[in-house]
């Protein structure tokens, strides 16, 4: 019998495991974005963590877009970087649904409901149906962005290859 949260049955443990994995993978992506922000600010990464760890991902992405447009002079490269940041921003919205939503069980195994509140949309309160496959796809999207930012970091020099 599933446990309840305020009378609402909680999702199965495999759903909770994926929610935790989304959070963990996103933390790595945030670290990479903080390194990128340090690079474009020509700042010490350790000192920049004071700022980047206190700022929302939305703000970090906004700052990166502005810095890319100011500092990158090849239009094709600007477009590629802005598209990458826009893709990360879209994934961030899904991540926020997973991380900040109120989860409850679904009658069918491998599925759950998540309740979200967003003031900026016409339907402020919404219930969404998520599956294990949806969560796995989000995890893969986050990992794909980690790889893209990581490769960019190696190319630009704000990340160093692992010597181990």
C-alpha positions as CSV (number, residue, x, y, z in Angstrom):
1,X,0.0,0.0,0.0
2,X,1.5,3.4,-1.0
3,X,2.2,6.0,1.6
4,X,0.1,9.1,1.5
5,X,1.1,12.8,1.6
6,X,-1.8,14.8,3.1
7,X,-4.2,12.1,2.1
8,X,-2.8,11.8,-1.5
9,X,-1.0,8.6,-2.4
10,X,2.7,9.2,-3.3
11,X,4.2,8.0,-6.5
12,X,6.0,4.7,-6.7
13,X,9.7,4.5,-5.8
14,X,10.9,4.3,-9.4
15,X,9.2,7.6,-10.1
16,X,10.8,9.1,-7.1
17,X,14.2,7.7,-8.1
18,X,13.9,9.4,-11.5
19,X,12.9,12.7,-9.9
20,X,16.1,12.5,-7.8
21,X,18.1,11.7,-10.9
22,X,16.7,14.7,-12.7
23,X,17.8,16.9,-9.8
24,X,21.3,15.4,-9.6
25,X,21.9,15.6,-13.4
26,X,20.7,19.2,-13.4
27,X,23.1,20.1,-10.6
28,X,26.0,19.0,-12.9
29,X,24.6,21.1,-15.8
30,X,24.4,24.1,-13.4
31,X,28.0,23.6,-12.5
32,X,29.0,23.6,-16.2
33,X,27.0,26.8,-16.8
34,X,28.7,28.4,-13.8
35,X,32.1,27.6,-15.4
36,X,30.9,29.1,-18.6
37,X,29.7,32.2,-16.9
38,X,33.1,32.6,-15.2
39,X,34.8,32.3,-18.6
40,X,32.6,34.9,-20.3
41,X,33.1,37.3,-17.3
42,X,36.9,36.7,-17.3
43,X,36.5,35.9,-13.6
44,X,37.9,33.5,-11.1
45,X,35.5,30.5,-11.1
46,X,35.7,30.1,-7.3
47,X,34.7,33.7,-6.7
48,X,32.0,33.5,-9.4
49,X,30.3,30.6,-7.5
50,X,29.3,33.2,-4.8
51,X,27.1,34.7,-7.6
52,X,26.2,31.7,-9.7
53,X,25.1,29.5,-6.7
54,X,22.9,32.3,-5.5
55,X,21.2,33.0,-8.8
56,X,18.5,31.1,-10.6
57,X,19.4,29.1,-13.6
58,X,17.1,31.4,-15.6
59,X,19.2,34.4,-14.6
60,X,22.5,32.6,-15.4
61,X,21.1,31.7,-18.8
62,X,20.0,35.3,-19.4
63,X,23.4,36.6,-18.4
64,X,25.1,34.1,-20.7
65,X,23.0,35.1,-23.7
66,X,23.9,38.7,-23.1
67,X,27.6,37.9,-22.7
68,X,27.7,35.8,-25.8
69,X,26.2,38.6,-27.8
70,X,28.7,41.1,-26.4
71,X,31.8,38.9,-26.7
72,X,31.4,36.6,-29.6
73,X,32.0,38.3,-32.9
74,X,31.2,35.6,-35.4
75,X,27.4,35.6,-36.1
76,X,27.3,31.9,-36.9
77,X,28.9,31.1,-33.5
78,X,26.6,33.5,-31.7
79,X,23.6,31.7,-33.2
80,X,24.9,28.3,-32.2
81,X,25.6,29.4,-28.6
82,X,22.2,31.2,-28.3
83,X,20.4,28.1,-29.7
84,X,22.3,25.9,-27.1
85,X,21.3,28.3,-24.3
86,X,17.7,28.4,-25.5
87,X,17.5,24.6,-25.6
88,X,18.9,24.4,-22.0
89,X,16.3,27.0,-21.0
90,X,13.5,24.8,-22.5
91,X,14.8,21.8,-20.6
92,X,15.0,24.0,-17.4
93,X,11.3,24.5,-17.6
94,X,10.7,20.8,-17.7
95,X,13.2,20.3,-14.9
96,X,11.4,22.8,-12.8
97,X,8.1,20.9,-13.3
98,X,9.8,17.8,-12.0
99,X,11.8,19.4,-9.2
100,X,9.1,21.8,-7.9
101,X,5.9,20.0,-8.8
102,X,3.6,18.2,-6.3
103,X,3.7,14.5,-7.2
104,X,1.0,11.9,-6.6
105,X,0.4,8.4,-7.6
106,X,-1.4,7.4,-10.8
107,X,-3.5,4.3,-11.0
108,X,-1.3,2.8,-13.8
109,X,2.2,1.5,-12.9
110,X,5.0,3.6,-14.4
111,X,3.0,6.8,-14.4
112,X,2.4,9.7,-12.0
113,X,0.6,13.0,-11.8
114,X,2.4,16.3,-11.1
115,X,0.6,19.4,-10.0
116,X,2.3,22.7,-11.0
117,X,1.6,26.4,-10.3
118,X,2.9,29.1,-12.7
119,X,1.6,32.6,-12.7
120,X,2.8,33.4,-16.2
121,X,0.5,31.0,-18.0
122,X,-3.2,31.1,-18.7
123,X,-3.9,28.0,-16.7
124,X,-2.1,28.8,-13.4
125,X,-2.7,25.5,-11.7
126,X,-2.3,22.4,-13.9
127,X,-2.0,18.6,-13.5
128,X,0.3,16.8,-15.9
129,X,0.6,13.1,-16.5
130,X,4.3,11.9,-16.6
131,X,5.7,8.4,-17.2
132,X,9.0,6.8,-16.4
133,X,9.8,7.2,-20.1
134,X,9.1,10.9,-19.9
135,X,11.4,11.3,-16.9
136,X,14.1,9.1,-18.7
137,X,13.8,11.3,-21.8
138,X,14.4,14.5,-19.6
139,X,17.4,12.9,-17.9
140,X,18.8,12.1,-21.4
141,X,18.1,15.7,-22.5
142,X,20.0,17.1,-19.5
143,X,22.9,14.7,-20.1
144,X,23.0,15.8,-23.8
145,X,23.3,19.4,-22.6
146,X,26.0,18.5,-20.2
147,X,27.9,16.9,-23.0
148,X,27.4,20.0,-25.3
149,X,28.4,22.5,-22.7
150,X,31.3,20.2,-21.6
151,X,32.6,20.0,-25.2
152,X,32.2,23.7,-25.6
153,X,34.2,24.2,-22.4
154,X,37.0,22.0,-23.6
155,X,37.1,23.9,-26.9
156,X,37.0,27.4,-25.4
157,X,39.3,26.4,-22.5
158,X,37.0,27.0,-19.5
159,X,37.2,23.2,-18.8
160,X,40.3,21.1,-18.7
161,X,40.4,17.4,-19.9
162,X,40.2,14.9,-17.0
163,X,43.8,13.6,-16.6
164,X,42.7,10.4,-14.7
